[in-house]
Amino acid sequence: MARIDLDPHVTLAFALQDTKYAVLLGAGASISCGMPSAWDVQQSLIERIAAAEGAEEIGDPQDWYTQRFGQAPTYDTLLDALTSSAFGRQALLKSFFEPDCSMALK
């Protein structure tokens, strides 16, 4: 079956359609609660790419990426390069945004 690409706002509207409440907050609210910003995630992903390629001292991750790949990194281009599906993106980002309760059990 062919996949259709819907506007992300339409997808969000359908997801919220049957809920009573929705709270949409900016990055400031999540960052103050200890969640990483998109910038933090981007930096971490670049560092992981560099480590996977065997790079040791990369300095500024943004500069390293730009020199290595000939373009400035963006959050979306990194996720597109590292994952091939929405499920893959979700799995990759899970460790950044879901608490690790295993540490609390120790």
Gaussian input, Z-matrix of N, CA and C with variables (Angstrom, degrees):
# hf/3-21g

backbone

0 1
 N
 C     1     B1
 C     2     B2     1     A1
 N     3     B3     2     A2     1     D1
 C     4     B4     3     A3     2     D2
 C     5     B5     4     A4     3     D3
 N     6     B6     5     A5     4     D4
 C     7     B7     6     A6     5     D5
 C     8     B8     7     A7     6     D6
 N     9     B9     8     A8     7     D7
 C    10    B10     9     A9     8     D8
 C    11    B11    10    A10     9     D9
 N    12    B12    11    A11    10    D10
 C    13    B13    12    A12    11    D11
 C    14    B14    13    A13    12    D12
 N    15    B15    14    A14    13    D13
 C    16    B16    15    A15    14    D14
 C    17    B17    16    A16    15    D15
 N    18    B18    17    A17    16    D16
 C    19    B19    18    A18    17    D17
 C    20    B20    19    A19    18    D18
 N    21    B21    20    A20    19    D19
 C    22    B22    21    A21    20    D20
 C    23    B23    22    A22    21    D21
 N    24    B24    23    A23    22    D22
 C    25    B25    24    A24    23    D23
 C    26    B26    25    A25    24    D24
 N    27    B27    26    A26    25    D25
 C    28    B28    27    A27    26    D26
 C    29    B29    28    A28    27    D27
 N    30    B30    29    A29    28    D28
 C    31    B31    30    A30    29    D29
 C    32    B32    31    A31    30    D30
 N    33    B33    32    A32    31    D31
 C    34    B34    33    A33    32    D32
 C    35    B35    34    A34    33    D33
 N    36    B36    35    A35    34    D34
 C    37    B37    36    A36    35    D35
 C    38    B38    37    A37    36    D36
 N    39    B39    38    A38    37    D37
 C    40    B40    39    A39    38    D38
 C    41    B41    40    A40    39    D39
 N    42    B42    41    A41    40    D40
 C    43    B43    42    A42    41    D41
 C    44    B44    43    A43    42    D42
 N    45    B45    44    A44    43    D43
 C    46    B46    45    A45    44    D44
 C    47    B47    46    A46    45    D45
 N    48    B48    47    A47    46    D46
 C    49    B49    48    A48    47    D47
 C    50    B50    49    A49    48    D48
 N    51    B51    50    A50    49    D49
 C    52    B52    51    A51    50    D50
 C    53    B53    52    A52    51    D51
 N    54    B54    53    A53    52    D52
 C    55    B55    54    A54    53    D53
 C    56    B56    55    A55    54    D54
 N    57    B57    56    A56    55    D55
 C    58    B58    57    A57    56    D56
 C    59    B59    58    A58    57    D57
 N    60    B60    59    A59    58    D58
 C    61    B61    60    A60    59    D59
 C    62    B62    61    A61    60    D60
 N    63    B63    62    A62    61    D61
 C    64    B64    63    A63    62    D62
 C    65    B65    64    A64    63    D63
 N    66    B66    65    A65    64    D64
 C    67    B67    66    A66    65    D65
 C    68    B68    67    A67    66    D66
 N    69    B69    68    A68    67    D67
 C    70    B70    69    A69    68    D68
 C    71    B71    70    A70    69    D69
 N    72    B72    71    A71    70    D70
 C    73    B73    72    A72    71    D71
 C    74    B74    73    A73    72    D72
 N    75    B75    74    A74    73    D73
 C    76    B76    75    A75    74    D74
 C    77    B77    76    A76    75    D75
 N    78    B78    77    A77    76    D76
 C    79    B79    78    A78    77    D77
 C    80    B80    79    A79    78    D78
 N    81    B81    80    A80    79    D79
 C    82    B82    81    A81    80    D80
 C    83    B83    82    A82    81    D81
 N    84    B84    83    A83    82    D82
 C    85    B85    84    A84    83    D83
 C    86    B86    85    A85    84    D84
 N    87    B87    86    A86    85    D85
 C    88    B88    87    A87    86    D86
 C    89    B89    88    A88    87    D87
 N    90    B90    89    A89    88    D88
 C    91    B91    90    A90    89    D89
 C    92    B92    91    A91    90    D90
 N    93    B93    92    A92    91    D91
 C    94    B94    93    A93    92    D92
 C    95    B95    94    A94    93    D93
 N    96    B96    95    A95    94    D94
 C    97    B97    96    A96    95    D95
 C    98    B98    97    A97    96    D96
 N    99    B99    98    A98    97    D97
 C   100   B100    99    A99    98    D98
 C   101   B101   100   A100    99    D99
 N   102   B102   101   A101   100   D100
 C   103   B103   102   A102   101   D101
 C   104   B104   103   A103   102   D102
 N   105   B105   104   A104   103   D103
 C   106   B106   105   A105   104   D104
 C   107   B107   106   A106   105   D105
 N   108   B108   107   A107   106   D106
 C   109   B109   108   A108   107   D107
 C   110   B110   109   A109   108   D108
 N   111   B111   110   A110   109   D109
 C   112   B112   111   A111   110   D110
 C   113   B113   112   A112   111   D111
 N   114   B114   113   A113   112   D112
 C   115   B115   114   A114   113   D113
 C   116   B116   115   A115   114   D114
 N   117   B117   116   A116   115   D115
 C   118   B118   117   A117   116   D116
 C   119   B119   118   A118   117   D117
 N   120   B120   119   A119   118   D118
 C   121   B121   120   A120   119   D119
 C   122   B122   121   A121   120   D120
 N   123   B123   122   A122   121   D121
 C   124   B124   123   A123   122   D122
 C   125   B125   124   A124   123   D123
 N   126   B126   125   A125   124   D124
 C   127   B127   126   A126   125   D125
 C   128   B128   127   A127   126   D126
 N   129   B129   128   A128   127   D127
 C   130   B130   129   A129   128   D128
 C   131   B131   130   A130   129   D129
 N   132   B132   131   A131   130   D130
 C   133   B133   132   A132   131   D131
 C   134   B134   133   A133   132   D132
 N   135   B135   134   A134   133   D133
 C   136   B136   135   A135   134   D134
 C   137   B137   136   A136   135   D135
 N   138   B138   137   A137   136   D136
 C   139   B139   138   A138   137   D137
 C   140   B140   139   A139   138   D138
 N   141   B141   140   A140   139   D139
 C   142   B142   141   A141   140   D140
 C   143   B143   142   A142   141   D141
 N   144   B144   143   A143   142   D142
 C   145   B145   144   A144   143   D143
 C   146   B146   145   A145   144   D144
 N   147   B147   146   A146   145   D145
 C   148   B148   147   A147   146   D146
 C   149   B149   148   A148   147   D147
 N   150   B150   149   A149   148   D148
 C   151   B151   150   A150   149   D149
 C   152   B152   151   A151   150   D150
 N   153   B153   152   A152   151   D151
 C   154   B154   153   A153   152   D152
 C   155   B155   154   A154   153   D153
 N   156   B156   155   A155   154   D154
 C   157   B157   156   A156   155   D155
 C   158   B158   157   A157   156   D156
 N   159   B159   158   A158   157   D157
 C   160   B160   159   A159   158   D158
 C   161   B161   160   A160   159   D159
 N   162   B162   161   A161   160   D160
 C   163   B163   162   A162   161   D161
 C   164   B164   163   A163   162   D162
 N   165   B165   164   A164   163   D163
 C   166   B166   165   A165   164   D164
 C   167   B167   166   A166   165   D165
 N   168   B168   167   A167   166   D166
 C   169   B169   168   A168   167   D167
 C   170   B170   169   A169   168   D168
 N   171   B171   170   A170   169   D169
 C   172   B172   171   A171   170   D170
 C   173   B173   172   A172   171   D171
 N   174   B174   173   A173   172   D172
 C   175   B175   174   A174   173   D173
 C   176   B176   175   A175   174   D174
 N   177   B177   176   A176   175   D175
 C   178   B178   177   A177   176   D176
 C   179   B179   178   A178   177   D177
 N   180   B180   179   A179   178   D178
 C   181   B181   180   A180   179   D179
 C   182   B182   181   A181   180   D180
 N   183   B183   182   A182   181   D181
 C   184   B184   183   A183   182   D182
 C   185   B185   184   A184   183   D183
 N   186   B186   185   A185   184   D184
 C   187   B187   186   A186   185   D185
 C   188   B188   187   A187   186   D186
 N   189   B189   188   A188   187   D187
 C   190   B190   189   A189   188   D188
 C   191   B191   190   A190   189   D189
 N   192   B192   191   A191   190   D190
 C   193   B193   192   A192   191   D191
 C   194   B194   193   A193   192   D192
 N   195   B195   194   A194   193   D193
 C   196   B196   195   A195   194   D194
 C   197   B197   196   A196   195   D195
 N   198   B198   197   A197   196   D196
 C   199   B199   198   A198   197   D197
 C   200   B200   199   A199   198   D198
 N   201   B201   200   A200   199   D199
 C   202   B202   201   A201   200   D200
 C   203   B203   202   A202   201   D201
 N   204   B204   203   A203   202   D202
 C   205   B205   204   A204   203   D203
 C   206   B206   205   A205   204   D204
 N   207   B207   206   A206   205   D205
 C   208   B208   207   A207   206   D206
 C   209   B209   208   A208   207   D207
 N   210   B210   209   A209   208   D208
 C   211   B211   210   A210   209   D209
 C   212   B212   211   A211   210   D210
 N   213   B213   212   A212   211   D211
 C   214   B214   213   A213   212   D212
 C   215   B215   214   A214   213   D213
 N   216   B216   215   A215   214   D214
 C   217   B217   216   A216   215   D215
 C   218   B218   217   A217   216   D216
 N   219   B219   218   A218   217   D217
 C   220   B220   219   A219   218   D218
 C   221   B221   220   A220   219   D219
 N   222   B222   221   A221   220   D220
 C   223   B223   222   A222   221   D221
 C   224   B224   223   A223   222   D222
 N   225   B225   224   A224   223   D223
 C   226   B226   225   A225   224   D224
 C   227   B227   226   A226   225   D225
 N   228   B228   227   A227   226   D226
 C   229   B229   228   A228   227   D227
 C   230   B230   229   A229   228   D228
 N   231   B231   230   A230   229   D229
 C   232   B232   231   A231   230   D230
 C   233   B233   232   A232   231   D231
 N   234   B234   233   A233   232   D232
 C   235   B235   234   A234   233   D233
 C   236   B236   235   A235   234   D234
 N   237   B237   236   A236   235   D235
 C   238   B238   237   A237   236   D236
 C   239   B239   238   A238   237   D237
 N   240   B240   239   A239   238   D238
 C   241   B241   240   A240   239   D239
 C   242   B242   241   A241   240   D240
 N   243   B243   242   A242   241   D241
 C   244   B244   243   A243   242   D242
 C   245   B245   244   A244   243   D243
 N   246   B246   245   A245   244   D244
 C   247   B247   246   A246   245   D245
 C   248   B248   247   A247   246   D246
 N   249   B249   248   A248   247   D247
 C   250   B250   249   A249   248   D248
 C   251   B251   250   A250   249   D249
 N   252   B252   251   A251   250   D250
 C   253   B253   252   A252   251   D251
 C   254   B254   253   A253   252   D252
 N   255   B255   254   A254   253   D253
 C   256   B256   255   A255   254   D254
 C   257   B257   256   A256   255   D255
 N   258   B258   257   A257   256   D256
 C   259   B259   258   A258   257   D257
 C   260   B260   259   A259   258   D258
 N   261   B261   260   A260   259   D259
 C   262   B262   261   A261   260   D260
 C   263   B263   262   A262   261   D261
 N   264   B264   263   A263   262   D262
 C   265   B265   264   A264   263   D263
 C   266   B266   265   A265   264   D264
 N   267   B267   266   A266   265   D265
 C   268   B268   267   A267   266   D266
 C   269   B269   268   A268   267   D267
 N   270   B270   269   A269   268   D268
 C   271   B271   270   A270   269   D269
 C   272   B272   271   A271   270   D270
 N   273   B273   272   A272   271   D271
 C   274   B274   273   A273   272   D272
 C   275   B275   274   A274   273   D273
 N   276   B276   275   A275   274   D274
 C   277   B277   276   A276   275   D275
 C   278   B278   277   A277   276   D276
 N   279   B279   278   A278   277   D277
 C   280   B280   279   A279   278   D278
 C   281   B281   280   A280   279   D279
 N   282   B282   281   A281   280   D280
 C   283   B283   282   A282   281   D281
 C   284   B284   283   A283   282   D282
 N   285   B285   284   A284   283   D283
 C   286   B286   285   A285   284   D284
 C   287   B287   286   A286   285   D285
 N   288   B288   287   A287   286   D286
 C   289   B289   288   A288   287   D287
 C   290   B290   289   A289   288   D288
 N   291   B291   290   A290   289   D289
 C   292   B292   291   A291   290   D290
 C   293   B293   292   A292   291   D291
 N   294   B294   293   A293   292   D292
 C   295   B295   294   A294   293   D293
 C   296   B296   295   A295   294   D294
 N   297   B297   296   A296   295   D295
 C   298   B298   297   A297   296   D296
 C   299   B299   298   A298   297   D297
 N   300   B300   299   A299   298   D298
 C   301   B301   300   A300   299   D299
 C   302   B302   301   A301   300   D300
 N   303   B303   302   A302   301   D301
 C   304   B304   303   A303   302   D302
 C   305   B305   304   A304   303   D303
 N   306   B306   305   A305   304   D304
 C   307   B307   306   A306   305   D305
 C   308   B308   307   A307   306   D306
 N   309   B309   308   A308   307   D307
 C   310   B310   309   A309   308   D308
 C   311   B311   310   A310   309   D309
 N   312   B312   311   A311   310   D310
 C   313   B313   312   A312   311   D311
 C   314   B314   313   A313   312   D312
 N   315   B315   314   A314   313   D313
 C   316   B316   315   A315   314   D314
 C   317   B317   316   A316   315   D315

   B1=1.4385
   B2=1.5312
   B3=1.3011
   B4=1.4592
   B5=1.5234
   B6=1.3027
   B7=1.4665
   B8=1.5173
   B9=1.3335
   B10=1.4579
   B11=1.5161
   B12=1.2985
   B13=1.4552
   B14=1.5222
   B15=1.3188
   B16=1.4499
   B17=1.5192
   B18=1.2963
   B19=1.4582
   B20=1.5300
   B21=1.3287
   B22=1.4664
   B23=1.5242
   B24=1.3173
   B25=1.4644
   B26=1.5270
   B27=1.3177
   B28=1.4663
   B29=1.5291
   B30=1.3214
   B31=1.4657
   B32=1.5216
   B33=1.3244
   B34=1.4613
   B35=1.5214
   B36=1.3202
   B37=1.4631
   B38=1.5280
   B39=1.3232
   B40=1.4648
   B41=1.5247
   B42=1.3114
   B43=1.4657
   B44=1.5242
   B45=1.3241
   B46=1.4673
   B47=1.5187
   B48=1.3151
   B49=1.4562
   B50=1.5324
   B51=1.3046
   B52=1.4584
   B53=1.5230
   B54=1.3060
   B55=1.4635
   B56=1.5105
   B57=1.3170
   B58=1.4604
   B59=1.5258
   B60=1.3194
   B61=1.4577
   B62=1.5172
   B63=1.2907
   B64=1.4580
   B65=1.5164
   B66=1.3047
   B67=1.4482
   B68=1.5150
   B69=1.3061
   B70=1.4543
   B71=1.5233
   B72=1.3197
   B73=1.4590
   B74=1.5108
   B75=1.2902
   B76=1.4549
   B77=1.5153
   B78=1.3095
   B79=1.4624
   B80=1.5231
   B81=1.3180
   B82=1.4683
   B83=1.5122
   B84=1.3292
   B85=1.4608
   B86=1.5208
   B87=1.3106
   B88=1.4679
   B89=1.5226
   B90=1.3059
   B91=1.4639
   B92=1.5209
   B93=1.3275
   B94=1.4662
   B95=1.5262
   B96=1.3301
   B97=1.4682
   B98=1.5217
   B99=1.3332
   B100=1.4601
   B101=1.5158
   B102=1.3200
   B103=1.4599
   B104=1.5262
   B105=1.3126
   B106=1.4689
   B107=1.5245
   B108=1.3101
   B109=1.4659
   B110=1.5242
   B111=1.3146
   B112=1.4612
   B113=1.5245
   B114=1.3173
   B115=1.4675
   B116=1.5334
   B117=1.3392
   B118=1.4668
   B119=1.5261
   B120=1.3186
   B121=1.4641
   B122=1.5225
   B123=1.3094
   B124=1.4654
   B125=1.5315
   B126=1.3188
   B127=1.4619
   B128=1.5326
   B129=1.3297
   B130=1.4576
   B131=1.5241
   B132=1.3346
   B133=1.4691
   B134=1.5255
   B135=1.3220
   B136=1.4630
   B137=1.5223
   B138=1.3170
   B139=1.4687
   B140=1.5305
   B141=1.3267
   B142=1.4710
   B143=1.5219
   B144=1.3372
   B145=1.4659
   B146=1.5203
   B147=1.3203
   B148=1.4652
   B149=1.5248
   B150=1.3241
   B151=1.4662
   B152=1.5248
   B153=1.3358
   B154=1.4650
   B155=1.5230
   B156=1.3268
   B157=1.4606
   B158=1.5212
   B159=1.3403
   B160=1.4573
   B161=1.5124
   B162=1.3233
   B163=1.4609
   B164=1.5282
   B165=1.3135
   B166=1.4660
   B167=1.5243
   B168=1.2785
   B169=1.4610
   B170=1.5220
   B171=1.3238
   B172=1.4665
   B173=1.5187
   B174=1.3158
   B175=1.4598
   B176=1.5147
   B177=1.3166
   B178=1.4601
   B179=1.5265
   B180=1.3370
   B181=1.4690
   B182=1.5278
   B183=1.3210
   B184=1.4651
   B185=1.5323
   B186=1.3282
   B187=1.4685
   B188=1.5237
   B189=1.3460
   B190=1.4589
   B191=1.5269
   B192=1.3309
   B193=1.4603
   B194=1.5266
   B195=1.3187
   B196=1.4612
   B197=1.5299
   B198=1.3260
   B199=1.4687
   B200=1.5214
   B201=1.3160
   B202=1.4701
   B203=1.5247
   B204=1.3345
   B205=1.4585
   B206=1.5322
   B207=1.3192
   B208=1.4501
   B209=1.5137
   B210=1.3186
   B211=1.4669
   B212=1.5152
   B213=1.3052
   B214=1.4649
   B215=1.5309
   B216=1.3083
   B217=1.4621
   B218=1.5242
   B219=1.3053
   B220=1.4666
   B221=1.5217
   B222=1.2861
   B223=1.4644
   B224=1.5254
   B225=1.3277
   B226=1.4645
   B227=1.5194
   B228=1.3386
   B229=1.4657
   B230=1.5234
   B231=1.3220
   B232=1.4678
   B233=1.5220
   B234=1.3286
   B235=1.4717
   B236=1.5190
   B237=1.3262
   B238=1.4640
   B239=1.5227
   B240=1.3326
   B241=1.4637
   B242=1.5284
   B243=1.3184
   B244=1.4624
   B245=1.5210
   B246=1.3232
   B247=1.4637
   B248=1.5235
   B249=1.3087
   B250=1.4649
   B251=1.5240
   B252=1.3447
   B253=1.4622
   B254=1.5168
   B255=1.3217
   B256=1.4649
   B257=1.5337
   B258=1.3293
   B259=1.4626
   B260=1.5315
   B261=1.3184
   B262=1.4637
   B263=1.5113
   B264=1.3248
   B265=1.4674
   B266=1.5296
   B267=1.3221
   B268=1.4596
   B269=1.5268
   B270=1.3145
   B271=1.4659
   B272=1.5290
   B273=1.3204
   B274=1.4602
   B275=1.5262
   B276=1.3132
   B277=1.4647
   B278=1.5191
   B279=1.3163
   B280=1.4706
   B281=1.5238
   B282=1.3260
   B283=1.4671
   B284=1.5225
   B285=1.3099
   B286=1.4662
   B287=1.5264
   B288=1.3255
   B289=1.4545
   B290=1.5272
   B291=1.3186
   B292=1.4472
   B293=1.5170
   B294=1.3430
   B295=1.4602
   B296=1.5156
   B297=1.2942
   B298=1.4627
   B299=1.5149
   B300=1.3164
   B301=1.4661
   B302=1.5241
   B303=1.3338
   B304=1.4603
   B305=1.5083
   B306=1.3344
   B307=1.4647
   B308=1.5411
   B309=1.3262
   B310=1.4583
   B311=1.5232
   B312=1.3298
   B313=1.4562
   B314=1.5216
   B315=1.3083
   B316=1.4681
   B317=1.4956
   A1=108.21
   A2=117.63
   A3=122.93
   A4=110.13
   A5=115.15
   A6=121.04
   A7=108.46
   A8=115.71
   A9=119.34
   A10=108.31
   A11=116.53
   A12=121.33
   A13=109.12
   A14=115.09
   A15=121.10
   A16=109.49
   A17=115.38
   A18=120.64
   A19=107.63
   A20=118.57
   A21=120.63
   A22=113.26
   A23=117.98
   A24=120.55
   A25=111.15
   A26=117.16
   A27=121.07
   A28=109.26
   A29=116.35
   A30=120.23
   A31=110.67
   A32=117.00
   A33=121.28
   A34=111.08
   A35=117.27
   A36=120.87
   A37=111.05
   A38=117.37
   A39=120.36
   A40=111.34
   A41=117.30
   A42=120.47
   A43=111.52
   A44=116.61
   A45=121.04
   A46=113.73
   A47=117.57
   A48=122.88
   A49=112.85
   A50=118.80
   A51=121.19
   A52=113.57
   A53=117.58
   A54=119.70
   A55=109.61
   A56=115.80
   A57=119.35
   A58=110.73
   A59=115.86
   A60=119.57
   A61=110.16
   A62=114.98
   A63=121.13
   A64=107.59
   A65=115.94
   A66=121.15
   A67=106.97
   A68=116.10
   A69=121.38
   A70=107.47
   A71=115.21
   A72=121.12
   A73=109.99
   A74=116.14
   A75=121.11
   A76=111.24
   A77=115.22
   A78=121.72
   A79=112.22
   A80=117.69
   A81=120.07
   A82=112.93
   A83=117.18
   A84=120.30
   A85=111.33
   A86=117.09
   A87=119.05
   A88=111.51
   A89=118.02
   A90=120.84
   A91=110.37
   A92=116.88
   A93=119.39
   A94=111.95
   A95=117.59
   A96=122.40
   A97=112.05
   A98=116.56
   A99=119.76
   A100=115.00
   A101=118.02
   A102=120.59
   A103=108.93
   A104=117.42
   A105=118.68
   A106=111.25
   A107=115.69
   A108=120.27
   A109=108.44
   A110=116.24
   A111=120.12
   A112=109.95
   A113=116.94
   A114=121.67
   A115=110.49
   A116=116.94
   A117=120.87
   A118=110.99
   A119=116.65
   A120=121.41
   A121=109.36
   A122=116.01
   A123=120.72
   A124=110.88
   A125=117.18
   A126=120.92
   A127=110.87
   A128=115.86
   A129=120.84
   A130=111.82
   A131=116.76
   A132=120.02
   A133=111.10
   A134=117.21
   A135=120.03
   A136=110.25
   A137=117.21
   A138=120.62
   A139=110.87
   A140=117.41
   A141=121.18
   A142=111.46
   A143=116.68
   A144=120.69
   A145=109.69
   A146=116.12
   A147=120.74
   A148=110.47
   A149=117.51
   A150=121.17
   A151=110.68
   A152=116.96
   A153=120.50
   A154=111.52
   A155=116.82
   A156=121.20
   A157=112.46
   A158=116.63
   A159=120.36
   A160=114.66
   A161=117.92
   A162=120.85
   A163=108.74
   A164=115.71
   A165=118.73
   A166=111.36
   A167=118.95
   A168=122.22
   A169=108.79
   A170=117.09
   A171=119.16
   A172=112.64
   A173=117.74
   A174=119.57
   A175=110.37
   A176=116.66
   A177=121.90
   A178=108.82
   A179=118.06
   A180=120.26
   A181=113.69
   A182=117.14
   A183=120.49
   A184=110.79
   A185=115.95
   A186=120.52
   A187=110.86
   A188=116.74
   A189=120.37
   A190=110.33
   A191=116.41
   A192=121.31
   A193=110.64
   A194=116.39
   A195=120.66
   A196=111.02
   A197=116.47
   A198=119.40
   A199=111.19
   A200=116.95
   A201=121.46
   A202=112.18
   A203=118.03
   A204=121.53
   A205=114.27
   A206=117.94
   A207=121.25
   A208=115.63
   A209=116.95
   A210=121.48
   A211=108.90
   A212=115.48
   A213=120.00
   A214=109.13
   A215=117.52
   A216=119.91
   A217=111.53
   A218=115.10
   A219=121.45
   A220=107.02
   A221=115.35
   A222=121.33
   A223=110.35
   A224=115.95
   A225=120.25
   A226=113.10
   A227=117.87
   A228=118.45
   A229=111.14
   A230=117.16
   A231=119.33
   A232=110.61
   A233=116.80
   A234=119.90
   A235=111.61
   A236=116.97
   A237=120.07
   A238=111.45
   A239=116.54
   A240=120.43
   A241=111.80
   A242=117.00
   A243=121.12
   A244=114.15
   A245=117.49
   A246=120.93
   A247=109.53
   A248=115.49
   A249=119.16
   A250=113.00
   A251=116.36
   A252=119.11
   A253=109.67
   A254=115.18
   A255=120.19
   A256=109.86
   A257=116.57
   A258=120.44
   A259=110.36
   A260=116.76
   A261=120.82
   A262=111.94
   A263=116.18
   A264=120.70
   A265=110.06
   A266=115.92
   A267=120.55
   A268=110.72
   A269=117.00
   A270=120.78
   A271=111.05
   A272=116.72
   A273=120.42
   A274=111.21
   A275=117.01
   A276=120.93
   A277=113.68
   A278=117.03
   A279=121.24
   A280=112.44
   A281=116.54
   A282=119.23
   A283=112.54
   A284=117.42
   A285=120.25
   A286=112.49
   A287=116.92
   A288=119.54
   A289=115.72
   A290=118.74
   A291=120.00
   A292=108.64
   A293=116.68
   A294=118.89
   A295=111.99
   A296=115.60
   A297=121.77
   A298=108.01
   A299=116.47
   A300=121.63
   A301=112.22
   A302=117.72
   A303=118.77
   A304=111.83
   A305=116.97
   A306=120.47
   A307=110.24
   A308=117.66
   A309=121.16
   A310=111.73
   A311=117.64
   A312=121.08
   A313=112.63
   A314=117.36
   A315=120.16
   A316=112.64
   D1=133.54
   D2=-179.59
   D3=-73.43
   D4=140.81
   D5=178.57
   D6=-91.42
   D7=137.90
   D8=174.94
   D9=-105.01
   D10=146.01
   D11=178.69
   D12=-99.80
   D13=113.58
   D14=178.31
   D15=-96.33
   D16=154.28
   D17=173.07
   D18=-58.68
   D19=134.80
   D20=-179.52
   D21=-56.27
   D22=-30.02
   D23=178.37
   D24=-67.04
   D25=-35.02
   D26=177.33
   D27=-67.23
   D28=-43.79
   D29=178.27
   D30=-60.28
   D31=-44.68
   D32=177.96
   D33=-61.90
   D34=-42.87
   D35=179.83
   D36=-59.77
   D37=-42.06
   D38=177.90
   D39=-66.51
   D40=-38.71
   D41=180.00
   D42=-65.50
   D43=-33.72
   D44=-178.04
   D45=-90.60
   D46=-8.72
   D47=-172.78
   D48=-55.37
   D49=-42.39
   D50=-174.79
   D51=-97.68
   D52=8.37
   D53=178.32
   D54=-95.70
   D55=153.32
   D56=179.13
   D57=-83.11
   D58=-35.15
   D59=-175.12
   D60=-134.50
   D61=149.98
   D62=173.24
   D63=-144.89
   D64=133.83
   D65=177.44
   D66=-117.73
   D67=117.63
   D68=178.54
   D69=-110.19
   D70=114.26
   D71=-177.50
   D72=-117.02
   D73=156.10
   D74=176.72
   D75=-82.85
   D76=180.00
   D77=-176.69
   D78=-61.21
   D79=-30.41
   D80=-177.89
   D81=-58.29
   D82=-38.22
   D83=-179.66
   D84=-69.23
   D85=-41.71
   D86=-178.05
   D87=-74.97
   D88=-37.37
   D89=-179.83
   D90=-63.53
   D91=-41.68
   D92=-179.60
   D93=-67.26
   D94=-17.65
   D95=176.70
   D96=-92.68
   D97=4.25
   D98=177.57
   D99=95.42
   D100=4.59
   D101=178.32
   D102=-81.40
   D103=145.14
   D104=178.50
   D105=-73.87
   D106=149.46
   D107=174.83
   D108=-81.54
   D109=168.99
   D110=175.70
   D111=-58.80
   D112=-36.83
   D113=177.63
   D114=-61.47
   D115=-44.92
   D116=179.22
   D117=-61.84
   D118=-42.79
   D119=178.87
   D120=-63.08
   D121=-44.68
   D122=179.93
   D123=-59.83
   D124=-46.04
   D125=179.24
   D126=-60.09
   D127=-44.69
   D128=-179.64
   D129=-63.43
   D130=-42.35
   D131=178.90
   D132=-63.41
   D133=-40.68
   D134=177.66
   D135=-63.39
   D136=-42.55
   D137=178.23
   D138=-61.85
   D139=-38.39
   D140=177.40
   D141=-65.91
   D142=-40.54
   D143=177.70
   D144=-62.75
   D145=-45.80
   D146=-179.57
   D147=-61.13
   D148=-43.45
   D149=179.22
   D150=-63.90
   D151=-40.38
   D152=179.40
   D153=-65.14
   D154=-28.88
   D155=177.98
   D156=-87.03
   D157=-0.71
   D158=177.78
   D159=86.37
   D160=7.47
   D161=177.12
   D162=-71.24
   D163=139.35
   D164=-177.60
   D165=-103.42
   D166=-78.16
   D167=179.89
   D168=-91.33
   D169=100.50
   D170=-175.74
   D171=-96.90
   D172=-12.08
   D173=-176.57
   D174=67.12
   D175=-130.68
   D176=179.61
   D177=-73.20
   D178=118.94
   D179=-179.02
   D180=-56.62
   D181=-38.30
   D182=179.49
   D183=-61.87
   D184=-45.92
   D185=179.70
   D186=-64.72
   D187=-43.50
   D188=179.96
   D189=-58.79
   D190=-47.84
   D191=-178.21
   D192=-61.12
   D193=-46.16
   D194=-178.48
   D195=-61.83
   D196=-42.43
   D197=178.09
   D198=-67.46
   D199=-39.75
   D200=-176.45
   D201=-71.14
   D202=-42.57
   D203=-172.10
   D204=-110.78
   D205=-2.69
   D206=175.34
   D207=73.69
   D208=16.15
   D209=176.24
   D210=-154.06
   D211=153.10
   D212=178.12
   D213=-72.08
   D214=140.41
   D215=179.29
   D216=-76.74
   D217=149.99
   D218=169.63
   D219=-130.87
   D220=159.74
   D221=179.25
   D222=-55.26
   D223=-48.85
   D224=-177.65
   D225=-66.84
   D226=-42.31
   D227=-178.70
   D228=-67.57
   D229=-34.23
   D230=176.34
   D231=-64.18
   D232=-47.49
   D233=-179.35
   D234=-64.81
   D235=-38.23
   D236=177.88
   D237=-65.03
   D238=-37.67
   D239=-179.24
   D240=-72.62
   D241=-33.35
   D242=-174.34
   D243=-91.53
   D244=-15.15
   D245=-178.34
   D246=-134.22
   D247=156.64
   D248=-178.95
   D249=-116.79
   D250=3.45
   D251=-178.96
   D252=-156.08
   D253=167.91
   D254=176.17
   D255=-62.38
   D256=-37.39
   D257=178.14
   D258=-63.21
   D259=-43.08
   D260=178.61
   D261=-62.91
   D262=-40.33
   D263=177.92
   D264=-63.41
   D265=-44.47
   D266=179.33
   D267=-61.51
   D268=-44.10
   D269=179.77
   D270=-63.68
   D271=-40.93
   D272=179.90
   D273=-65.22
   D274=-41.94
   D275=-176.22
   D276=-81.34
   D277=-14.45
   D278=-176.86
   D279=-54.24
   D280=-43.55
   D281=-176.91
   D282=-66.68
   D283=-21.39
   D284=179.30
   D285=-82.48
   D286=-30.03
   D287=-168.91
   D288=-118.34
   D289=-8.60
   D290=176.98
   D291=-108.06
   D292=137.55
   D293=-178.43
   D294=-65.29
   D295=147.54
   D296=175.90
   D297=-97.93
   D298=95.40
   D299=-175.77
   D300=-75.33
   D301=-13.61
   D302=-179.46
   D303=-64.25
   D304=-29.08
   D305=179.34
   D306=-69.54
   D307=-31.85
   D308=-179.09
   D309=-71.51
   D310=-22.18
   D311=-177.43
   D312=-81.60
   D313=-13.94
   D314=-177.30
   D315=-83.72

